[in-house]
Amino acid sequence: MKNAFIVLVSILLSTTACQKHPQENIALSGNIKNSTDSLFTISSQAGLLKTIKINNNGTFKDTLTVKEKEVFSFQIGQKRGPIYLENGYDLVLTANADDFPKSLVYAGKGSENNNFILAQGLEMQKIGNPSAIFALEKEDFLLKITTINNGFLQIFENHTEIDSALVKKYEQQLEQISTYFEENYKNQHAAIATKSEFEINIKKGNPSPKFVNYENAKGGLKSLDSFKGKFVYIDIWATWCGPCIREIPSLKELEKNYHNKNIVFVSISTDAANRNSGSWEKANENWKKFVIQRQLSGVQLWAGKDYSFQQAYQINSIPRFILIDPNGKIVDQNAPRPSDPRLIELFNELKI
């Protein structure tokens, strides 16, 4: 679960107990080793609570008060961790800036609640990427969920004297985690299986899916097999697509520079009968006019009603560029754009 610890902090910032306390100071001191920052901040969703100075030797000492006990965000540079504050606490914080927040430890009055929160956050990090869990077969998936639950339950057993508001919050969180995985397993597992099959089908070195008999702006029909023996750089685009149009000057320059090389540049228009055209006839007309008005070079094709090539490559946004070798095999199913210098580097590697 990417950035799970930071996400946890964000969740916790919304946790506020209803009980209010007298305005008794909180004493906060400690040592942050290897810190290149001279300050750290404590804040919540309501805003900044306190900025505290770090001495040259990494030590600090200050006092502060809070309106209500809650989880705040302790931040040094770009690194964050949680800190649970209640008036009357006397907390000693130690950490290593090179291994933050894993090295963060609390001592003193209020430390039990804070170390409980830290343990929860580190356990959250162990979950990892949910996709990897959804990819498991059912038996292994259920075993993984049991392992996750047991990890969190062990934290409850190891920390007994915890604020009741925190206990309730984390019990709800554990229930939410279990519910999320159990309710989404079926659909997510199927989606990952489909994606895996797709990735296998269009990985580098595999034969490319083919398009057949696409209309050529210069007349006649063209298929992918029409270009066997040459590298084929394919541009999937549409006349209404702004990012596609912005690549045209760079694409023209490429076509000019590689005119006598062993590569052909094929642009496949996906203009269709939609709100931009109104009918298939109009879509075809718009494409032809655009090719003439912009003096587009290379091979200009129109896919028309055939979506099979787009579907094979799971193209859901354009422009999309594909590079195929002289034997009809995939070099890159998501190749660099014409304006990207990496494309020339790729061409050079292939000795085009």
N, C-alpha and C positions, 0 to 999 in steps of 0.2 A: 504494500500500500504506500505509494509514493508520498514522501513527506508526511508520513503518518504522525510523527511526533509533533510537527507544526500544526497539522490538522487538529490533533488532540488539544493542543494549547488553545486553538481558536474556539473549539467546542467548550472548553472549560471556562473561557472568559465570560461566557453567558451564564455561568453558574453563580448565583448569589443567594445566600441564606437570608431569610427574613429577619433573623434576630439581629438587633442593633446593640452596640456596646458603648460604654463610656469612652470618652476621648483620651484613653491611656496610650502612651507612646509604644511603638514597636521598635525594639532595638535590633538593628541589622548590622552585622559585621562579617568579616571573613577574608579570604585570600583567593585571588584568581591568578594562577600561574600562567606564565608565557603570554600575558595579554599585551597586545600592541595598542589597545584602546585605553584612554585615560578616564573614560566615563562609561557607565551603564545606566539603563533606564528601566523603570518599572511602570507599566501602564496597563490599562484595561480597555474595553470597548468604549468606555466613556472618555478616554483620553489619557494623557500623561499624568502619572501620580507623583513621580520623583525622579530626578537625575542625581546620581551618586558618583562622587569622584573616586577614582582608583589611584592609589599612591604608586610611586615608581617601583616599589617592591611587590606590588600586586595586592597589598592589603587595602581595606576600606572599612569605614565605620560611620554609621549615621542613624538617625531616628526618623520615624514617620508615623502617620496615623491614617486610618481608613474609616470611611463612614459605615461600611458593612464588611463583614468577613467574606472574602471571595478569592477566586484564583486570578492572579494577575500574570502578566507576561514580563519575564525578566529577559532583557535583551542587551547583548554586548556585540557591537558591530552588526553583522548580519545573522548572528546566532541567537536563538531564543530557547527559553525553557520556562516552565511554569513555577510560580511561587504563590503559595497560599498564605494570605496575611489576615491576622486578627489582632486587634489592639490588645496589648499585653504580652505578645510574643517576644521572645529573645532569641533570635535566629542567628546561627553561625553558618555561613555558606562557604564551601570550598569547591573549587573547580579548576580544570586545566583548559585554557582557551583552545588548545590544539585538539582536544577531544571533548568538545562541548555539544550537547548536554550530557553525554554518557558519563562524564567524570563528575557531574554535579552531585553533591551530597550536602544534606542539611543536618545540623546538630543543634542542641538547645531546645528551649521551650517552643513547641509548634513544629518540631522536626518530624514527628511521627506522621502527621497529616501530609507534609511536604514530600517525605520519602515514599509514602504510599502513592502519591500522584506520580512521582518520578518512575516508580516501578510499573505503574499502569501504562505510562507512555512508552517505556522500553519494551513492554510486552506487546503493545500495539505495533511497534516497529517490526517485531518478529513475524507478524502476519504476512508481510511482504505484499507482492502484487496479487490482487484478487483474481486476476485472469489465470494465474498459475494454479490457483485453488479450483476455480471453475473448470479448468481443463482436466482435472482428475476424474477417473471413473468413479461411479457412485460409492462403491465400498471404501475406496481410498479417500474420497471426499468426506464421507461421514466420519472416518477416523481422524481426518485433519481437523474437522470442526470440533470434535471431542477434545483433541489435543489443545486447540485454542482456548476452549472453555476452561479446561483444567488449569491452563497457565494463569488465567485471570483469577480463578477461584483460589489458587494457591497463594496469590497476593493477599486476598482477603484473610486467609488463615494466618499469614505471616505478619499482618498488621491488624491488631485487634482494637486498639484504642483510637478509633478514627471518628472524626466529626460525622454525625448521623446524616447531614446533608450530602457529604461526599460519598458515604456508603450508598445512599439512595441513588445518587447520580451515576455511580459506576455500575450498580446493579442494572439500571436502565440501559446503560451503554452496552453492557455485555449481552443483554436481551436483544438489543437492536442489531448487534453484530451477528448473532446467531440467526435472527429472523432474516436479515439481509441475504446471507448466504443461502439459507434454506429456500427462501421464496424465489430467488433468482437463478438457482442452479440449473434447472431444466433448460430455460431459454439461453442462458449464457454458455452452457456446455455445448449446446447445439450450434450456436453461433461461432464458437471457437473451433469446433470441428470443421465447419464449413470454411472458415478462414484458413485453417491449416491445409485443407485440400486445395484451396485456391492458390496458396503460396507454393505448394508443391508443383502445381500445374504450370505456373508462370515463373519459376525460378530460373536463374541464369543457366544457360546451356540446354534448356528444354526447347523442343520445337515450339515456335510461336503459334498461337491461335491465328487463324487466317480470316481475311476479308475477301469476298468474291464478288466480282462484277459490280464494282462501284463506278458510278458515272464520272467520266473524265471531262473536265472543263474544255479540253481541246477536242473532244469528240471521242466516241467509243467507250469502252469499259476497261477497267483495270482491276486486277486481283493482286494479292500479295505475291503470288507465284510469278507474276509478270516481272518481278525485279530480282529473281534468283541470280546469284553470281555477284551481287553487290550488297554492301551494307545498306540498310534502309533506316533512315531517321524519320520517324512518323510524328506528326503534329496533329493531335486531336483538338479541334477548335470549333468556333462558331462566329458568325459575323456580328452577333450581339454581345460578345464577350470582351470586355475591356482589357483584362490582363492578356488575353490572346492577341488582341490587336497591338498591344504594346511590344510584343515579341516579334512582330513582323519585320521591322527594320533590321534587327539582329539576324533573323532567319534569312532575309534576302542577302545580307552580307556573307553569311555562311555559304549559301548556295553559289554565290559569285566566286568565293575563294576556293571552293571544292568542286568547281564545275567539271574539271577533267579528272577528278579522282574517282576511286572505286566506291562511290556512295551516291545514293539518290535520296532526295528530300521529298517526302510525300506528306501533303497536308490533307487531312480528312475532315470535312465540314460535317458537323452534327446538327446543322440547321433543320428544324422540324416544324410540323404544323402545330404551332402554339400561339401564345398571345403576341409573340414578336412577328409572326407572319400571317396567321389566320388559316392557312391551308398549305398542303404539301406543294402545290403548284407555286404558291407565293414564296415558300421557303426556298425552293429550287431557283426561282427567279432572283431572289435576294442574293443568294450565294453567287450566281453567275455574274450579276452586276458588280458585286463587291470584288470579285477576282479581276474583272476588267478595269474598274475604277482605280483599284490599288496596284494594278500591274503586278499581281502576284506571280512569282516565278516558281520553279520546281513543278512537281506533279500535284495538281489540284483536283481532289476527288470529293464526291458527295455521298455520304452513307445512306441518305434517304430513310426508308422505313426499316432498314436492317440495323438492329442494335446488337447483333451477336458478337461483333468484335469488341465493342465497348463493354459488354457484359462479361466476356471472357477475361478481360483485364480489370474488371470491377472498377471501371472509370466512373466516379461520381462527382468529379470536379474537373474543370478545364481552365487553362490548357494542360494537356498531359503529353509527355514526349516519351517515345519508345524507340530503342535502338535494337535492330535485328541484324545478324551477321549474314554473309553471303550464302550460307547453307540453310537460312530460314530459322536459325536458332536465336533465342533471346540473349542479348548482351546485357541490356538493362531495361526492365519493365517500367522504370520511373526515372528516365534519363535526365540529366541536367538540361535546363532551358537554353535556348540559343544565346541569351544574354549572360549566361553563367560561364565564367572562364574555365570551370572544371570540364566543360564539354570539349573544349579544344585539347585539354590534357588527356581526356579519354580517347579522342581521335588519334592523338599522337601515340598513346600506348598501343593502340590497335594498328598503328602504321597505316592509317588511311591516307 
